[in-house]
Amino acid sequence: MGGSLNANHLMFLGQGALWTIGLSLIALIGGGLAGAVIALCRVSPSRFVRLLSGAYVQLIQGTPLLVIMFLTYFGLPTLGFSVSPLAAASASLTVYVGAYLGEIWRGCIQSVPRQQWEAAEGLALSRTQRMIKVILPQAVRIATPPTVGFMVQIIKNTSLASVVGFVELARSGQIINNSLFEPLLIYAIIAVIYFALCFPISRLSRKLEQRGGPARPKILAV
Amino acid sequence: MKLNLDFGVVLERWPAFLDGAVMTLQLAVIATLLGAAIGAVGAVCRRSRNRLAAGISDIYVETIRNTPLLVQIFLVYFGLASMGLKFSAFTVAAVALTINVGAYTTEIMRAGFDSIPRGQIEAAEGLALSRLQIYWHVVLWPAVERVYPALTSQFVLLMLASSVTSQISAEELTAVANYIQSDTYRAFETYILVAIAYIALSLIMRTGFWALGLVLFPRRRRLGTPL
């Protein structure tokens, strides 16, 4: 205890913020890849694949991210796999983000008008060609605002990586607080940094949404 | 490598899990009810001509939606303590979750209010309904009916998010799991069981909301539009 907030502390927080950004990017890329696979599986012609991917989404969306984190970080080692905090956080976020993005993107793929499918079929395009050349380019445009909006959720959710000891923004705040014991000040600073990271993205998402176009799936999150 | 799973040791502790699940549900129900009330008021403020009320509501929604729940929980926890107020972890958790979900509910309700056509309100004015009557019968209920699916998903997410309150040792399901795994060294089994418990809780909540929807919105039931 003792001492006051100085430049070193702020540097440490800055470093934490950089890790928050880094972890968010890992989650976005990993979760994006997983989400793309899930979304395609969810609209697959095979009933089995649809059911399987649907079950995955239901299971992950019914489980808190915190529990997934604990399961990978504390659970896997008891089975004999050793996991670093960064690996545990990245894996959990990828699994979690994949389910949500997969569901958002499924909605976007399905909101491309039916006639587009039929017209592409009429042009004798194969299923893969229809998907790549006709449906996906339109779906990507529909998907942009909700995906940008979901990035805010990703940034906020990386704060849960602090519980497995990964030193991102929230955790670096806890560490500083342990030496200074000025919780209100420190958590307020952290909240401000998160806000500064998230607010511009929220605004961008809203702006993209207002640009009009077809109805889009609403993103929910805590 | 040989997998060596033993769910028995963990399952023996089922009364503790049950207590945790009950507390999780209590937190969810309290925050849902209070959050819905805040949402209804917040959405009215956001649309009101009073710029102060609209501004406050706007700042509240944006602040909460752009900061992590974990940080909000710590701020409420230490904020209340610094004012010299001593509350149980459960109360602090309930307060933090309510503040959080209130902001999301405000945003959803506002979208619902915006979806009510102006003509409906003008028609109600033409029928000489009072402002309160118009708000209640013409704006609030039809709006809630429209955004009911979004609202209920949000409340289920809130229940899942209540797991974060384990960090201030509110003894809900996740905190119980942390305790049991440190006691039995069966982390994998414990968290798998807790994940299943959460999935069950979200199914229970979804079913409950669906049934509630049938009771609350008989018009919709008659029309046969799914909730």
Interface residues (C-beta under 8 A of the other chain):
Chain A: Q58 L59 Q61 G62 T63 P64 L66 V67 I68 F70 L71 F74 G75 L76 P77 T78 L79 G80 V152 K156 N157 S159 L160 S162 V163 A170 G173 P183 L184 Y187 A188 I190 A191 Y194 F195 C198 F199 S202 K218 L220 A221 V222
Chain B: M1 L3 E62 T63 R65 N66 T67 P68 L69 L70 V71 Q72 F74 L75 Y77 F78 G79 S82 N100 V101 Y104 A111 A150 S153 Q154 L157 L158 L160 A161 S163 V164 S166 Q167 T174 A177 N178 Q181 Y185 R186 A187 F188 T190 Y191 I192 V194 A195 Y198 I199 S202 L203
